[in-house]
Amino acid sequence: MIAVITADLIDSSNYSESFLDEILKNLNSEFEKLQQDYAENEIDFEIYRGDSFQGVISKYQDSLKIALRIKSLINKVKSKDQKTSSTLADVKIAIGIGTFDYKGDSIAESNGQAFQLSGRTLDEMKNDSRKIRLKTPLESLNFEFEASLFLLDAVMEKWSQASAEVVYFLLKGMKETEIANILNISQSAVNQRKKACGWEAISVLLKRFENVTTQSF
């Protein structure tokens, strides 16, 4: 069993060329960092069509955390002439957990249940407002996280760039003091952003996801 993440940048045709380049540069850098940070876990991502990407994660229990790390990375990207703190870029992410039936020379040439579940789910999301969904072979698992991830969508919809930035570093396992030093703000400011982004609830959901998926397969 593996996890496959398939994702599309939202309304990327409206981005300036320089802003899209900045997002893609950040994504390529992040994919390398994920391979380093999860060295015990086989992770491979590829960008395709210029505004979409797909990744294979061997330790499927980590897939939701990795998906949120990528989303928070995209949400925190700033434009040079930006005047507000609102997020300028967003993404739709579909996580599929299933079998890995064929490994090709590239992700695009690989196939299996996890790829099909992820790809079909993203296709279903193109006509609705959902930003993150999960599909597995187990309907009980799908049912539980359909509701949980719907609520997560509502929480993430309120993120500003500042809160997404803090979420990103929290997902990397950093402490408030470390984040404060990186962002050159006070620890109390980091703590305020933590509360604003709903981190306590998100961390509970991540733990639940890890436990339930471990027990289910």
Sequence and secondary structure as in RCSB ss.txt:
>XXXX:A:sequence
MIAVITADLIDSSNYSESFLDEILKNLNSEFEKLQQDYAENEIDFEIYRGDSFQGVISKYQDSLKIALRIKSLIN
KVKSKDQKTSSTLADVKIAIGIGTFDYKGDSIAESNGQAFQLSGRTLDEMKNDSRKIRLKTPLESLNFEFEASLF
LLDAVMEKWSQASAEVVYFLLKGMKETEIANILNISQSAVNQRKKACGWEAISVLLKRFENVTTQSF
>XXXX:A:secstr
 EEEEEEEETTGGGS HHHHHHHHHHHHHHHHHHHHHTTTS EEEEEETTTEEEEEESSGGGHHHHHHHHHHHHH
T   TT  S B    EEEEEEEE   B  SSGGG BSHHHHHHHHHHHHHTTSS  EEEE S HHHHHHHHHHHH
HHHHHHTT BHHHHHHHHHHHTT  HHHHHHHHTS HHHHHHHHHHTTHHHHHHHHHHHHHHHHHH 
